[in-house]
């Protein structure tokens, strides 16, 4: 398989408090099924092959627990993950508030403010029970550096694929930017080496010329 068609594997972590629909969202994306009964998750992992912008990508998706007792495990997921879905329920304002602490923890562990991230307001089919306005959710996404925000419905499969594709695109763009930076740095190092070589060669030529002048002495012609 050539490098141009080689499949890349990306690790996606789904985070959020319990009961916001992380498992439903993930199962709908991977298996195209709707989970009616709520069963608290400790950890589930899935693999899915998709095409993103003409490129074959394998997503390794980790659906994490939402309870506080698994905090240590969550730190491991954050360290190993490349992209993250931060999920809250539009019917629970507290679930949005909890994401702020999760995001802060994530950025601290990654030691970076540029982490592939999507803010997801799930259960958009429960509009009559909405407790988080769209304006409030958009304000949060802007406060986080204009991270993408989607409202999803795992039940109706609304924007389910879109959130996973978006975070995957962010990872891919980060790779491209990293490659551009590395190429620029390599060019700069090569340029500096060439300059040192040219300066050394000029210095050697000047030294050889001086040595010849000392050996030959100063020529004087008397007319």
C-alpha positions as CSV (number, residue, x, y, z in Angstrom):
1,X,0.0,0.0,0.0
2,X,1.4,3.3,-1.0
3,X,1.9,6.2,1.4
4,X,-0.7,8.2,-0.4
5,X,-3.4,5.5,0.2
6,X,-2.2,4.3,3.6
7,X,-4.9,4.3,6.2
8,X,-4.3,6.4,9.3
9,X,-5.6,5.6,12.7
10,X,-6.8,8.3,15.1
11,X,-7.8,7.9,18.7
12,X,-11.0,9.8,19.6
13,X,-12.2,10.1,23.2
14,X,-15.8,10.9,24.1
15,X,-16.0,12.8,27.4
16,X,-18.9,14.2,29.5
17,X,-20.9,13.6,32.7
18,X,-23.1,10.5,33.1
19,X,-26.4,10.3,31.3
20,X,-25.7,12.9,28.6
21,X,-25.8,10.2,25.8
22,X,-22.2,9.5,25.1
23,X,-22.8,5.8,24.5
24,X,-25.9,6.4,22.4
25,X,-24.0,8.9,20.3
26,X,-21.0,6.6,19.8
27,X,-23.2,3.5,19.1
28,X,-25.3,5.4,16.6
29,X,-22.2,6.5,14.7
30,X,-20.4,3.2,14.7
31,X,-23.2,0.7,14.5
32,X,-26.2,2.8,13.4
33,X,-28.3,1.6,16.4
34,X,-30.2,3.5,19.0
35,X,-29.8,2.4,22.6
36,X,-33.0,2.9,24.5
37,X,-32.0,1.7,27.9
38,X,-29.5,3.7,30.0
39,X,-26.6,1.5,31.2
40,X,-23.8,3.5,32.9
41,X,-20.5,2.9,31.0
42,X,-17.1,2.1,32.5
43,X,-15.3,1.9,29.2
44,X,-16.2,0.8,25.7
45,X,-14.0,1.0,22.6
46,X,-15.0,0.9,19.0
47,X,-13.3,1.0,15.6
48,X,-14.8,2.4,12.4
49,X,-13.4,3.0,9.0
50,X,-14.6,6.1,7.3
51,X,-13.5,8.4,4.5
52,X,-12.6,12.0,5.4
53,X,-11.9,14.4,2.6
54,X,-11.0,11.6,0.2
55,X,-8.8,9.8,2.7
56,X,-9.4,6.5,4.4
57,X,-9.3,6.8,8.2
58,X,-9.7,4.3,11.0
59,X,-11.2,5.9,14.1
60,X,-10.5,4.2,17.4
61,X,-13.2,5.6,19.6
62,X,-13.2,5.4,23.4
63,X,-16.6,5.9,25.2
64,X,-15.7,6.8,28.7
65,X,-17.4,6.7,32.1
66,X,-19.1,9.8,33.4
67,X,-18.8,9.1,37.1
68,X,-16.2,10.7,39.4
69,X,-14.9,7.3,40.6
70,X,-13.1,6.8,37.3
71,X,-11.2,10.0,37.4
72,X,-7.8,8.3,37.2
73,X,-8.8,6.3,34.2
74,X,-10.0,9.4,32.5
75,X,-6.6,11.0,32.8
76,X,-5.1,8.1,31.0
77,X,-7.7,8.5,28.2
78,X,-6.9,12.2,27.9
79,X,-3.2,11.6,27.6
80,X,-3.6,8.9,24.9
81,X,-6.3,10.6,22.9
82,X,-5.7,12.7,19.8
83,X,-9.2,14.2,19.5
84,X,-12.0,14.8,21.9
85,X,-15.8,15.1,21.9
86,X,-17.0,17.0,25.0
87,X,-20.6,16.1,25.3
88,X,-23.4,17.7,27.4
89,X,-27.2,17.3,27.4
90,X,-29.2,20.4,26.3
91,X,-31.6,19.3,29.1
92,X,-29.0,19.8,31.8
93,X,-27.1,23.0,32.5
94,X,-24.9,21.3,35.1
95,X,-23.7,18.9,32.4
96,X,-22.4,21.9,30.5
97,X,-20.7,23.4,33.6
98,X,-18.9,20.1,34.2
99,X,-17.3,20.2,30.8
100,X,-15.4,23.4,31.7
101,X,-13.4,21.5,34.4
102,X,-12.9,18.6,32.0
103,X,-11.5,20.9,29.3
104,X,-9.2,22.6,31.8
105,X,-7.9,19.2,32.9
106,X,-7.4,18.1,29.3
107,X,-5.5,21.2,28.3
108,X,-3.3,20.9,31.4
109,X,-2.5,17.2,30.7
110,X,-1.8,18.0,27.0
111,X,0.2,21.1,28.0
112,X,-1.3,22.9,25.0
113,X,-4.2,25.2,24.1
114,X,-4.5,23.7,20.6
115,X,-6.2,20.3,21.1
116,X,-8.6,18.9,18.5
117,X,-12.0,19.4,20.2
118,X,-15.7,19.5,19.5
119,X,-18.4,20.7,21.9
120,X,-21.5,18.6,21.5
121,X,-25.0,19.5,22.9
122,X,-26.8,16.1,22.7
123,X,-30.5,15.3,23.0
124,X,-31.6,18.0,20.6
125,X,-34.8,16.0,20.1
126,X,-35.9,17.0,23.6
127,X,-36.5,20.6,22.7
128,X,-39.4,21.0,25.2
129,X,-37.0,20.1,28.0
130,X,-34.2,22.4,27.0
131,X,-32.2,23.9,29.9
132,X,-29.2,25.2,27.9
133,X,-30.0,27.8,25.3
134,X,-28.2,27.8,22.0
135,X,-26.8,31.2,22.8
136,X,-25.3,30.0,26.0
137,X,-23.7,27.0,24.3
138,X,-22.3,29.2,21.5
139,X,-20.9,31.5,24.1
140,X,-19.1,28.6,25.7
141,X,-17.6,27.5,22.4
142,X,-16.4,31.1,21.8
143,X,-14.9,31.3,25.3
144,X,-13.0,28.1,24.5
145,X,-11.4,29.6,21.5
146,X,-14.2,29.2,18.9
147,X,-14.2,25.4,19.1
148,X,-16.9,23.9,16.8
149,X,-20.3,23.4,18.4
150,X,-23.0,21.0,17.3
151,X,-26.4,20.1,18.6
152,X,-27.0,16.3,18.1
153,X,-29.7,13.8,18.5
154,X,-28.5,10.2,18.9
155,X,-32.1,9.1,18.7
156,X,-32.6,10.8,15.3
157,X,-29.0,10.5,14.1
158,X,-28.8,14.3,13.7
159,X,-25.3,15.6,13.3
160,X,-23.9,12.4,14.7
161,X,-21.4,11.7,11.8
162,X,-20.6,15.4,11.5
163,X,-19.1,15.7,15.0
164,X,-16.8,12.7,14.6
165,X,-15.7,13.9,11.1
166,X,-15.1,17.4,12.4
167,X,-12.7,16.3,15.2
168,X,-11.0,14.0,12.7
169,X,-10.4,16.9,10.3
170,X,-8.9,18.9,13.2
171,X,-6.4,16.1,13.8
172,X,-5.5,15.8,10.2
173,X,-5.0,19.6,9.9
174,X,-2.8,19.5,13.0
175,X,-0.7,16.8,11.2
176,X,-0.4,18.9,8.1
177,X,0.6,22.0,10.1
178,X,3.1,20.0,12.0
179,X,4.6,18.7,8.7
180,X,4.8,22.3,7.4
181,X,6.6,23.4,10.6
182,X,9.0,20.5,10.4
183,X,9.8,21.1,6.7
184,X,10.4,24.8,7.5
185,X,12.7,23.9,10.4
186,X,14.6,21.4,8.2
187,X,15.1,24.0,5.5
188,X,16.3,26.5,8.0
189,X,18.8,24.0,9.4
190,X,20.0,23.1,5.9
191,X,20.4,26.8,5.0
192,X,22.5,27.5,8.2
193,X,24.7,24.5,7.4
194,X,25.2,25.7,3.8
195,X,26.1,29.2,5.1
196,X,28.6,27.9,7.6
197,X,30.1,25.8,4.8
198,X,30.4,28.7,2.4
199,X,31.8,30.9,5.1
200,X,34.3,28.2,6.0
201,X,35.3,27.8,2.4
202,X,35.8,31.6,2.0
203,X,37.9,31.6,5.1
204,X,40.0,28.7,3.8
205,X,40.5,30.4,0.4
206,X,41.6,33.7,2.1
207,X,44.0,31.8,4.4
208,X,45.6,30.0,1.5
209,X,46.1,33.3,-0.4
210,X,47.8,34.8,2.7
211,X,50.1,31.9,3.0
212,X,51.2,32.1,-0.7
213,X,51.8,35.8,-0.2
214,X,54.0,35.2,2.8
215,X,56.1,32.5,1.0
216,X,56.5,34.6,-2.1
217,X,57.3,37.9,-0.4
218,X,56.6,41.3,-1.8
219,X,57.6,41.8,-5.4
220,X,59.2,45.1,-6.2
221,X,60.1,46.3,-9.7
222,X,62.7,49.2,-10.2
223,X,62.4,51.0,-13.4
